[in-house]
């Protein structure tokens, strides 16, 4: 009996410790003032802003929380490069936010630079690999795109750089210039 009690207690402690470890650290935004404060912090810390627009009734939103945002590698990456926020698209602030950002479905994911410029967006359930690839390509587009753009203007892109440049432009939704 004591053995089972010890095993149960150990399992509970391990589960409690493991469930809160290295997941994506989100803050809920429900006012314009909080939204503005996020960008002040992003500028101070040289971070991008990742937004999860969700709704309480949205099953894929809950699946993202349980299956993707809880993963150690996702938490490590997103907590390093982004201020991560959640906006409930069904609240007063959320409805305005969703309309301003053309949200058509939940969940929707947006990335903004420190100046509130929308960098990229995606929607629907994303598994760990897809979300990580999305985050990495977005960060890469911020750091690498200006360099490639300057080389493109000078006409000095190599073939590999032209491909990379087109891929980064497409990842940002700029399909016209990428072609």
N, C-alpha and C positions, 0 to 999 in steps of 0.2 A: 504494500500500500504506500509506504513512504517513497519507494522507488518511483511509482507512478506520479505522485505529487511532485517530486523533484523534477521529473521529466516534463511534466505539464508546466511547471513554473519556469523552467529553463526555456522551453519553447515559447512561452508568452513573452518573456523578457527579450529573447532573440528577435521575435516578430516585431515587437514594439520598437526595438532599436533599429532594425533593418528597414522598417517601413518609412522612417523619416530621414533616412540617410541619403544624401546626395541627390534628392529629387529636385526638379525645377522649383526654384523659390519664386512664387508669384505674389504680387500684391494686387488687391482688388481696387479698381478705380471706379468711383461712382460720382465724380464731380469734375468740373472744368479745372478747379483749383488743384486737385490731385493730379490731373493730366498735365498741367503746366509744371508742377513740381517735379514730375518724372523727367521732364526734359532739362530742367536745371541740373538735376543729378546726373543725367546722361552726359551733359556737357562737362561737368566737373570731373567725371570718371572716365571720359572718352569711351562710352558704351553706346550701343544701339538699343532701340526699344522694340521688344517683341511683344505683340499683343495677341492674346487668345480671346476672340469674341465668341461668346457662348450663350446658351440659355439653359435654365434649370431643367426643362423638359427634354432636352436634346440628349438622346442615348449615345451617339458618337462622341459628344463632348465628355460625357462621363467615362467612356472607354478610353479617351485620350488621357484623362487624369489617372486612371488605373493602370493602363497598359504602356503608355509612352512617356508621359511626363514623370512617372515614378522611377524610370530606369536611371541607373547610376551614370552611364555615359552621357545620357541626354542632360541630366542635371549638371554634370561637370562642365559640359560644353556651354549650355545656355546660361548658366550662372556666371561663367567667365566673360562672355562677350556681350551679354544683353542685360538690360533691366527688363524683367519679365512681368507683364501685367495681364490681368484678366478684366474684361469688360462684359458685364451681363447685358446682352443686346436687348433685353426686354424691360430694363429699368428706364427711368426718364432720361438719364444721361446716356445710357446705352442706345436708346432709340435714335437720339440725335447723332451720336457717334457712328452708328451703323449707317444712317442715311448719308452722312458726310463722306463716308468711306465706301459707299456702294456695296455694302454687305448684302449678299443675296441668299446665303445659307450659313448654317451653323454646323460645326465650328468653322470659323474663318481665322486665318492667321495673317497678321500684318507686321512688317518690319519698317520702322522709321529711323532716319538718322537723327543726330542731335538737334537739327534745325527743323524738325517736324516734317521733313520730306518723306513721303512714302517711297520706300525702296523696292519692296516686293510684297506679294500676297499669295496666299494659297487657301484652299478650303477643303473641308471634308476630313475624315479620319486619316491620320498619317501614322504609320508604324515607326518604330525606333529608327530604322535605317533611312527611311524617307525623310523624317524630320531632321535627322542629323545632316543628311546631304543638303537639305534646304537651308539649314542654318549655316553650314560651311560655305555653300555657294554664295549666300548673301554676304557673309563676312568677307569672302574673297573678292566679291564684286566691289565692295567699298575700298579695300586696300589695293587691289590690282587694277581695277578699271581706269582710274585716273592716269596711271602710268601707260597703259595700253592706248588710251585715248590720245594722249600726247604723241605717242609714237605713230599712231594712225594719221594724225594731222600732218605729220612730217613725211608720211609715206614710207616709214622705215620698219613696218611690221614684218616679221618673218612669216612663213606659211603657218607654222604652229601657233604663233601669236595671233594671226588673223582668226584662226579657228577658236582659240581661247577667247578672244575679244567678242566674236559673234555669240559664243555660248554665254558669256557674262551679260551681254546686252539682252539676249533672249530671257535669261533668268530674271532680269529686272523688268521684263515686259516690254522692252524696246525692240520689237520685231522689225520695224521699218528700217532702222539704222543697221541692224544686224545682217540684213540681206544685202 
